[in-house]
Amino acid sequence: MTEYAARITVKVDPSAEGELGDIIYRAIDKLGDGVQKRAKRVAPVKSGDLRRSIRKVTHRDSASKTTAEIGSDLDYSSHVERGTSKQAAQPYLRPALYQTTGKTE
């Protein structure tokens, strides 16, 4: 999907398929929406391309695994997030993920 992405994955017991799987899918999808929205809000803006390129895709890899992937397909997106030897990091995905999920680094 992306050059650089944050992923939220939930694995459940395969015997919990059906309605529980649907509930988990909707919850992960909604959580991914929140991460995407925050990432767009905190992404540094020079041309606006990075901010506009941030997307979210939610998918089931199997009956027991649901993943929301949030990120950008721009080739420089990871350089902005992590920095380079010539450019300081300007994280936008990790802070968005941590703020949305309540997790700390």
Buried (B, 14 or more C-beta within 10 A) or exposed (E): BBBBBBBBEBEBEEEEEEEEBEEBBEBBBEBBBBBBBBBBEBBEEEEEEBBEBBBBBBEBEEBBBBBBBBBBEBEBBBBBBBEEEEEEEBBBBBBBBBBBEEEEE
